[in-house]
Amino acid sequence: MLPSFNVLGEELQQCSIDPLTGWFRDGCCNTDRNDRSLHTVCCIVSKEFLEFALSRGNNLITPAPQFNFPGLKPGDRWCVCAQTWQDAYELGIACPVVLESTHEETLQIVSISSLKELAQ
């Protein structure tokens, strides 16, 4: 498999293995054309962001053992959907991002300046 690139034009770095994240559950915010929601933004989730996602129908808080999903808590790293992050950003409640672990495809939806503003 060819290397993926982050929003900085460098090789994509791991986002999280505990909890194990990513469209492919490989710890990275990799994507392909089947990932219509672009799970490409490596975030350090906050309570406010988790509640926002829940209000949009994306429950990232409640464990779902059948999908090997432990549920997230503030401070966890997770590959979130680019549009969800952008929507939260527009409302002033976006969580911090890890640029080295955020896939370049994110730039289809989110500007690099917005990402850099909340980079950790």
N, C-alpha and C positions, 0 to 999 in steps of 0.2 A: 504494500500500500504506500502511495506517495505521501510525503509529509504534508500536514495541514499548516496553515499560517494564521498568525494572530493579527489583530488590528494594527500592530506596529510593523507588520511585514516580516516578522521573524517566525521561526518555527513555533507552533502552538505548544504551550506548556500544559501540564496536568492541572486540573482544577481541584478535584477532590476524589479520594478513594474511600474516605470515611466521613460522611456517607458516600457511597459509590454513585457518581453522577454521570451525566452525558446521555445523549440520544442513543448511543450504542452501549451505555453503561460500561465505558472503558476509562472513566476518570477524567476524560477530556471533553471539551465542548465541540466535538466534531459534528458534522452534519452531512446530509446527502439530500437528494431531491425528494425523498419520502418524508423528510422532516419539514412539514409545511409550516410549522410554527417557529422554526429556527431557534432551537434550544442552544443558543450560541454565546450567551453572555455569562461569563463566570462572575458570579456575585457572592458577596458576603452578606447573606440575608439578614434583615432586621425584622423586629417584631412588626413594625408598621408595614413593611413590604409584604410580609407573610399574610397579614390581615387584608391588605389590598388584593393580593392574588386570590385569597379566599373569596373576597367580595365579587371577584370576576369569575368565580366558578372553578378556580384551580386550587384545590386543597393540598397544600404542601406541608401542612402541620400534622395531620392525622396519620399515624402509621398504617401502612397497607402491606402486611406480611406476605400476602399472596403474590405481591409484586416485588418482594424483597426491598420494600421501601420503609425506612425506619421513622419517617416523619422528620421535619426539619425544625430546628430551634435557632433563635438568633445567634449569629456568629458562624453558622455552618456555611460552607461554600457549596454553590449549586449552579448548574447550567440552566439559566432561565430563558424564557422566550424573549426574543429581541423586542417584539411589539409590547409585551407586558412591561418590560423594563422602560421602554420609551413612554408608555402611558403613565407609569408611575413618575417618571422624570418630569413630564409635563405638569403633574400635580404637585411636584416638589417633595415626593416621598420615595424616590428611587434609592436603592441601597448601593453601597460601594461596589466597584468592579475591580477585577484583576485583569489588567490589559494584556499581560503576557499569556493569559489563559482564555481570552475572549477571541473567538473565531472571526476571521476577516469578513465572513458573510454577514456579520452583524451590521456592517457599514451600509448594507442595503436599506436599513431601517433607522439606524441610530448614527448620529454624526460623531466623528472622532473627538470633536471638542466637548460634546456632552459626556462622552466616556471619560475623557481626561479630567474633566471637572470633578468626577467622583472616583477617580482612580486611587487605589490603595498602594 
